[in-house]
Amino acid sequence: MISIRPAEKTDLIKLAALFEQMQQHYGVPCPAKDVILADLASLPAGVEILVAETDRLIGFATFSTIYPGPGLKSGFFLKDLFVAEAVRGRGVGQALLRRLARLAVARGLSRVDWTADRNNVRLLAFYDETGAMREEEKVFFRLTGQALQDFAGED
């Protein structure tokens, strides 16, 4: 049975291992475990993490409340949804997303937004199955690295 709950301080080591798996899955560099643990222990205000567990942690969803949305109401922005490779396709991602939706409704929020890799057909099909609408007219931007430094330095 899958249990979904807010992450706790006692989850940090296991959660760090899942973050390492996520970085490996996406083929991107991963900070040292002590850096991940320090970051998890001092999350910025407003960042929340749900974890999925059986006898171990098998997935997580990281999200924040955003404002404004339609009707000047708040919503959630789902930053990452990750499920360990060994248990993908078994309803873990859906359980995490459903819990997030229930949390949004319970808090009176108007929506949940997220992004997805355009070329990940399996992921897009998973999100389509939730009934979520694709917002094809939106363009996702990222200011990072040297471009971020350069822009921040301009007056």
N, C-alpha and C positions, 0 to 999 in steps of 0.2 A: 504494500500500500504506500502511496506517495503522500507525504505530508508537506504542505506549503506553509511557511511561517516567516516572520521578520528575522533577519540575521541577528545574532547575538554576539557579544564579545568572545564567547567560548567557541564560536565558529571560525574565527579568523584564520587559523592555520589551515583548516580544510578548505576554506574559501580561497585562500591564496593559491592552493594547489589547483583549484578550478580556474582561477585567473591565468595561471601558467598554461593550463591546457588550452584555454581560449586563445592565448597569444600564439601558441604552437599551431592551433587549428587555422588561424588566419595568416600564419607564416610571417609574423612580425616580431621584432625584438621584444624581449621580456626583461623587465628590471629584475634585480636580485630579489630573492624571497624576503629578505629583511626590509627592503624598500616597499614591496607590496604590503607587507604586514604593517609597516608604519603608516602607509597611506590609508589602509583599511581602518586602522585605529583612530585616524583623525580625518574622517570624511568631511567635506565641506557641508555647511548647514544646508538642509533641504534634500540631501542625497539619502535615499533609502535603498535597502537591498532585501529582496525576498529570496529565501532559499528553498530548494526542493530536496527532500531527503527520504530515504528508505531506512536502511541501517547505516547509511553514509550520505554525505551531501552529493547530489547528482546534478544539480543545476542551480542557476540563480537568475534573477532579474534585477537590474539596477535602474532606478528611475528617480525623477524629481518632479515636484509640483511646478507648473509654469503658469504665468498670467500675462496677458489676457488671452482668452479664447472667445468663441462665439458668445455673444451677449455679455461680454466682459466677465465671463466666468473663468475660473481656474480649470486646469486639466493636468494630466500627467504627461511627461515625456519619458518614454522608455528608451534608455540609452543602450542597454545590452540585455539580451536574453540568450543564455548559454546553457546547453545541456551536454553532459559528458557523452562522448561518442558511443560508449558501450550501451547507453540506454536511449539513444535517439530513436524516434518513431514509436515510442511507448506511452505517449501522452504527457510527458513531463513538461514540455514547452507549453502545451495547451493548458495544463494545470496552473503553471506560473502565470500565464497571460490571463486566464480566467480569474485567478485570485486578485491580480492587479485591477481588472475590470470591476470586480466586486468592491474592492477598496475604493476605487474612484466613485462608484455609485454611493457607497456608504458615507463618503466625505462630501457628497453633493457636487462633485466635479463634472464638467460637461463632456470631457473626451479624454482619450488616450492617443497620443501621437508617437510615431517611431519612424525610423528609416530602415531600408533593407537594401542589400546589394542587388543591383539591377540584373546581374548575370547569374544569381543563385536561384535556379529554377525551383529546386526543392523547397527552399525557404519561402519564395514568393507563393508557391502553392499552399504551404502551411498557413501563411498569413491570409491568403484568399479564403481558406476554409473557415476562418473566424468570422467572416462577414464584414471585415474591415474594408473600407473603400480606399482604393489607390488614389493618391492625389498626384496624378501625372503632370498637372500644370505647375506644380511646385518644383523649384530647383534648390538643391541642397548645396550650401557653400561652406567652405572651411578655410579659415585663416590660421596658418600654422607655420612653424619653423622660421626661416629668415623673413618670409613675407609678413608674419606677425610682428617680428622685431622691427622691421622697417616701418610698417604702418603705425605701430605704437610710438615710434620716435618722431613722427611728423606732427606739426602743429598747424 
